[in-house]
Amino acid sequence: MSRRIRFALALVLVSFALTASACADASGPSGVCDNNNPVTCH
């Protein structure tokens, strides 16, 4: 039973990490150059 709980917890953590990563990608620089923020200008 303990192994099943650990597996479920690991699955939740991996799912959370993937979701956080996807959100970070989506909210990153959009390719539009912002003159006030030179970091977004390539």
ZICORNOR-V913578 format. One record per pair of residues at least 12 apart in sequence whose C-alpha atoms are under 6 Angstrom apart, sorted by the first residue. I is the first residue (numbers start at 1). GAP is how many residues later the second one is. D is the distance in Angstrom with one decimal. If there is no record, write none. Layout:
i->I gap->GAP d->D
i->I gap->GAP d->D
This chain:
none
